Every structure is written in C-alpha cells, then in structure tokens.
Amino acid sequence: KDKYKSEDINAIFVRTYTKVNKEFLDRFPNVHYALRAGVGLDNIDVKECERRDIKVINAPGSNANAVAEYVVGSLILMLRNIIPQNERLKKGHWRDRELIGEELAGKVIGLVGCGAVAQSLAKKLQGFDVDKIIGYDPFMSKEVLKKTGITKAELEEIIKKADIISLHVPLLPQTKHIFASKELKKMKNNAILVNTSRGGIVNEANLIQALREGEIKGAILDVFENEPEIRGEFEELKNVFITPHIAGLSRQAEKEMSVSPVKRLLNIA
C-alpha cells in the first residue's frame, strides 16, 4: 500500500527521540544520509553510521540564540523570584519583601562547554554587567575564548568560584554525570546550576539531595535523564525551575533546525 519501499529510501530525517541504531538502520539498507533536525547526536549511533558509510548531518548552531535567550530569561525569573511573586499576586496577596531577589549584575558566570550556545550566551550576559565569565572547554584555546568575552578556566575553578554554572556539553561517556555529589558539594551555597544540554550530564539523584539540603541555591533544568519522564521530586522542590526541553524551541530555531541539514545535504549530494 505504500508508494515507496524501505529499500527505496536513501536519506532519513529525524528529530530528538527517534533512535537511529543498528535495528533502525537494518530497516533501510540503502540509506546514505542521516539528517538530524537539531544539534545533539546522542540519539544517533554515529559509529554504526560510519560502519555503514552513512553520512550524519545535523544543524550546529541552529538553536544557539534560542537556548542563550532561554538561559538569560530563566536566570532572571529565578534570581528575582518573579514566579512566586506572580503566584502570590494571583491569589490576592501583594508583594512579599522576603522574596526580594538579586540581579545578574556582579555575578561570576561559569560556562562548561564553550561552543555556539555558550558564546551566544556570553555575548548576551556581558550586557548585564556580570563580574566575569569563565569557561571550561578543553578543545578551545584561551585566545579564541577571549574574543567572545570568556576567560578560559579549569572545571575545578568554575565549580568553586562561579555564582551561576551553565552546562553546554554533549552527552558522551566522558561527560555523563560530570556534575554529581562531589562537584555539587564544592559549589557555592548561593550558586545556581543551569542545564540545557542533556539530562545525563547531571546526576539527578545527587542534585535533588543538594537542593534539599541547601548545598546550592537552585537549579534550572530544561533536560532530564529519562525524558519525557521526570522525577517527582522536581515537582515538589521550590528551588528548581523546570521546563520540558524547550530551550532550543523557538519558531525561528525550529525552522533553522529543519532547513539547515537539508541545505547541507544539497551542498554535498
């Protein structure tokens, strides 16, 4: 009944939750291109694609501005306690002075991973008069980072000195749970952890404990280890701001994430 058979397919186009693995690729024996509408490749078995001589094409940088805007907006919401003040007002209560918040100005920002998203974020944060922006990225030189307003630092320094730590690394074996109990205990008690990369970067059980015990001030999470399922504890904690993996989803980014891989394919096909 189908117009085309699986053997006729030469290119596949997937989004976030389709797993492109051996079992999936076995269904399409003549595929030469795997297009990903997005940046991360953790749902694509890149090694299996290489073994089959399948070229993987994603959309690097396509949602960088969207994610950077999300981080800035979410930080302001949390730092200024805008959401609880909004909820109080809707219930008929005027402002609560105990909920008076803080400004971004004067904060030390730590970026873990300094690719397109982090660089866009750094550019935006400079307009808020932050104290300084320090970044950890073993693949980028201090000269390159300096041009974007980021001072190169070791991960340990960022963990200990930053008021805000924003994660921008891919989920790889070497980055899984790079923020766990040990790292969280070293962070400032007034620090905020932001994760818009992948849920597996942070050990969620350890983070929940840190938030409960006041080891850090708060967390902003747009990604989770077992999406779309999230731990019930996150729904109960007042010092965590959670969203359903929407940081990179603006109308403009959606269009770019879809169009960019196709353009790249047409340039090489």
N, C-alpha and C positions, 0 to 999 in steps of 0.2 A: 504493500500500500504506500510505502514511502517512495518519493521521487528519486532519492539518492540512497545508495547503499553505503555502509560504513567504509567499504573498500574505496569508495569514490572520494572520500574526504582527504584533502591534502593539508588543511590547516584547521586548528581548533582555537576557539576563543573562550577563555574562562575568566571568572571573577575570583572572589576570595575563598569560597567554601567548596569549590569543586576540586577534588584531589586528583591531580594528574600523576598517577603512579603506574606501575607495571600493569596492573589489572585494567586500568582505564585505557592505557595505550594499546593493549592487546586487542581492543575492540576496533582500533583504527590503524591497521597495518601500513597504510600508505601516507601517514601524516609526516610532513616535513617541517612544519612550523607550529609552535605552541605560543599563542598570544595571551598575555595576561593583562587584563584591564586594571592596572594598579602597579604598585611598586614592589611589594614584598613577594618573594618566591617560595615561601615556606609551604605552600600547598602544591608545589610542583617538584617532582623528583628530577632535579637538574641532571644528576649523574645518569639516571635511566634515559633521559632525553639525549644526552651526549652519546651514550652507548648505541642509541638507535639513529644517530646523526640527525636529530631533530633540533632545530634552532629555536631557542626560547627568546621571546621578545616581550619585554614589559614596558612600563611607561615611567621611567625615572624622572623625578621632579614634577610630575604632573599634578600632584596634590600638595606640594610643599607649602604654598601660600595658605591653602585651606587649613592645614594642620597647624601652621605657625599662628594663624589668627585664632584658632581654637584654643591653643595653649595660653595666649595672652588674655583672651576673654575669660577663660576658666579661672586663671590665676586671680584676676580682678574680682570675679564673683566670690572666690574663696577668701581672699585676703580681706575684702571689705564686708564679708558676711552679708552679702546682698540677698541671698536666697532666704536665710532665716528671717531677715528683716521684712522681706516681701511676704513671707508666710504669716508673720505676726500682724502685719497691716491688714491682710485679707481676713483675719479673724477679729478685726476691730481694735487691735492694740497699736498704740503709737510706738515710735522708735524706742529701742532698748539700748541705753548707753553702755551696758555691759557687752553689747555686740558691736561696739565701735571697732572698726578694723584697721588694717595697716595699708600703706602704699607700697607700690612696686619700687618706687624711688629709693635708692640707697641699698638695695638688696644685692647680694652676691649670687649670680646665676651660674649654675654648673650644667654643662651640656655633655651628655655621654653619647658619643657619635656626632660627628660634625659634617654630615652631608648636606644635601639641598634643604631639607626641612630645618635643621639646626641653624644653618646660615641665614635662612629667611627669618627665623625666629630671633636670632641675634640682631639682625638689622632693625627689626621692629622694637625690640627691647631697649635699644640704645636711645630711642625717642622717649623713653620713660625715666631717663636719668638713673638707671641702675648703677650701682657702685662699680662693678666689673663683671665681665662674662668670661668664665674659664671653661675650657673644653678638652675632653679626652677623646682622641682618635689616633690610634697607632699608625694609621695609613695616610695621615696628612701632616705636612711639615708646619712648623711654627710660623714660617713666613707666609704660607698660604692662609692659615687661620687668622693671622694678624690683619690681613687685608679685609677680612669680614668682621673685624672687631672682636675676635675671640683670642684669648691668651691661652696657649697650649699648656696643659697641666696633666699630671698623672691622675689616675682614677682615685687613688687614696686621698690626694689633696682635695679633689672635688667633694668626695664623701664627707670629709671633715670640715671644710670651710664654707660650702655653699648653703645659702638660705633656701634656694629652690634648685632642685635637680630634675632636669627634663631628659628623658631617655629617647634616643633616636638611633637605635641599632637594629639590625635584622635578627631574627631568631635563628641561631645556629647552635650546634653543640657547645661551642665555646662561650656563647652569650646566655645560655639558658640559666636562669636563676642567678645572674651575676649580682642581683640585689636580693640578699637573703638576710637571715638574722644577724650575721656578723657585720654586714655593711650597714644595716638599719640601726644597729646599736651605736655605730660610730658617727652617725649623722647628728646634726644639731637638734636639740629638743624642739626648736621652733621652725624646723625645716619642713618643706613641702616636697613630696615626690610626685612627679608627673610622668605617666606612662601612656604614650600614644603610639608606641611601636608594635609590640606583640606581648600578649599576656604572659608568656613563658619567660620573659626577661626577669620578672619579679616572682619570688616565692610568695604566693598569695597567703598561705597559712602564716608565714612569718610576718608578713605585712599587717595582717589583721591583728596579730598579737602586739606588734609595735604601736599600732593605732590605739588599741585598747589601753595599753599601759603608758601611753603618752611619751613613748620614745621619740616620736616625731609629731609635728603639729597636725599634719594632714596629708591626704593623697588625692590626686586627680587621676582617675582611671577611665580610659576610653576602650581598653582592650583587656581580655581576660583569658585565662589558661584554657578554659573549656567552652568557648563560645559556641552557641548563644546562651549556654547555661552560665549563671554566675552564683557565687557562694552567697547564701542567705545572710551571712554576717555583714556583707557590704550594704545590704538594705537597712540594717539596723544602726550602723555606725554614723554618728553625726559629723565626724571629721573626715569624711570621704565624699568626693563628688564623682558620680559615675554616669557614664553615657554609653549607649550601645554601638560602639565602633563607628562613630560618625565624624571624627575629627577631620578626616580627609574627604568627607562627602558634602561638598557644596555643588550647586548646579554647574558652576564653571569647571570645577575639578572633575566632576562626573563626565562631562563632555570631553575634557582633555585626556582623561584616563582611557576613554574608549577610542578616541581618534588617534592618539599618539602611536599606539602599537601598530595600527593599520598603516599609518604613514611610513613607519619604519619598515614594515613588511614590503610595501610597494617600492621602497627605495632599494631593496636588496633582491627582491624576487625577479 
